[in-house]
Amino acid sequence: MLMQKEQELAELEREHEAEDLAIAEKNRLEREAEVSKRKIEREAELLKEKQEELERLERNHAELEDSAAVKLQASVRRKEAKAVLEEKRRQHQAEVAKHEAKQKAAQAAEAEAMAQGQAAVKLQSSVRRREAKAMVAKKRRQHEEAVARHKAEVRAAAEAAAEAAEAAEA
């Protein structure tokens, strides 16, 4: 019984350790996700600034362009800028996807931690029920032993009284 309790206690400790590790992993993933989110937001702001700068430059160039050569050169620059912008957009989308994957991993870790916590609570409840049953059984045995002792004492007293009565008659 004691070994079983020790095993159950060791099992609970392992589950609590696993739960603590899962929570620590979840927290780490959330921190990483938050860092990624801030990085993505900074990159989005830079991207927006670059877009605005590109638009401003395009407007300025459009106003300054008179000759076909200048227009051709501006067109090439716009295409290059658009290609750079498109590459930045792709990188941004990749960062967003990575951030979402980290968030999903954090959510999965949290769900796992909750499931482990629920299993630990069920095991604790089971252990408490077993302990209560054992305590009730122990009290029942003690009561039965006390009743048996009392009956033996009453029987012994009755026999002593019967012997005393026989001795008094004789």
N, C-alpha and C positions, 0 to 999 in steps of 0.2 A: 504494500500500500504506500509506504514511504518512498520507495523507488519510483512508483508510478507518479506520485506527486512531484518528485524531483524531475522526472522526465517531462511532465506537463509544464513545470516551471521553466525548464530549459527550453522547451518548445515555445512557450510564451516569450521568453527572452529573445530567442532567435527571430520570432515573428516581429517583435518590437524593433530589433536591430534592422531587420529587412525593411520595416516600415520607415524607420529613421533614414535609412539609406535611400529609399525611394523618395522620401520628402526632400532630402538634401539634393538628389538628382533633379527633382522637379524644380526646386529653387534655383539650382545652377542653370537649368535650361531656361527658366523664366528670365534670369539675369542676362543670359546670352541673347535671348529673344529681345529684351529691352534694349541692349546695346545695339543689336542689329537694327532694331526699329529706329533708334536715334540716328544711326549711321545712314539708313535709308532716307530718313527725313532730311538730313543734312545734304545728301546727294540729290534729293528731289529739289531742295531749295537752290543748290548750285545749278542743277539742270534748268530750273525755271529762270534763274538769273542769266544763264548762258542763252536760253531761248529768247529772253527779252533783249539781251545784247545782240543776238543774231538778228532779231526783228528790227532793232534800231539801226544796226549796220546795213541791213537790206534797204531800209527806208532812205538812209543817207546816201547809199550807193545809187539807189534809183534816182534820187534827185541830182546827183552829180554825173551820172552816166549820160554822155551825149553821143559819143562815137560808138560804132559797132564793136571796135576792139575793146573798149572799156566795158561795154555790155557783156561781151563774151567772157572777159576776165571775171566780171562780177558773177556771171552765171556759174562759172567753174568754182569760184569761191563758195557760192551758195550751195552748190552740190556737195562740195567737200564738207562744209559746215553741217549740211543735212545728214551726210554720212556719219560724221562725228556724233551728231545729235542722236541719230538712229542707234548707233553703237552704245551710247550712254543710256538710251532708253532700254535697250536689250539688257544691259548690265543691271539697270535699275529693276527691271522685271525679274531678273534672276535673283537679285537680293531680296525682293519681295517674296518670291517663291521659297527661298531659303528661310526667311523669317517665318513664313506660314508653317513650314515643316517643323521648325523649332517650337512654335506654339503648339502644334499638334502633338509633338513629342512630350511637351510639358503637360498637356492635358491628359495624355495617356499615362504618364508617370503619376499624375495626381489621381486618376481613376484607379490605378493599380494600388497606390498607397491607401486609398479609401477602402478598396476591397480587402486589402491585408488588415486594415484596422477593424473592419467588420468581422473578419475571421477571428481576429484576436479577441474581440468582445464576445463572440459566440463561444470560443474556447474557455474564456474566463467564466462565462455564465455556466458552462458545462461543469467546470471544475468546482464552482461554488455549489451547484446542485449535488454533485457527488459528495462534497464535504458535508453538506447538510444531511444527506441520507446517511452517511457514515456516523454523524453525531447522533441522529435519531436512533440508529441501530445500537450504538453504544449505550445511550440512555435506556433503551428498552432492555438490553442485557442487564444493566445495573439494577433496573427495577425488578426484573424477574429473579435475579440473585437475591435481592432484598426480600422479596416475597417468599422465596424458598427458605431463606434463613429464618424468617418470622414463623413460617409453618413448622419448621424443625424445632424452633424454640417452644411453640405452642404444644407440639406433639410431645416434646421432652417434659414440659410442665405437666401435661395431662397424664403422662406415664408416671411421673413422680407423684402426682396427686393420687393416682390409682394405687400405686405401691404403698403410699402412706395410708390410704383407706384400708387396704388389705391388712397392713401391719396393725392398724388400730382395731380391726375386727378380731384379729387373732389375739 
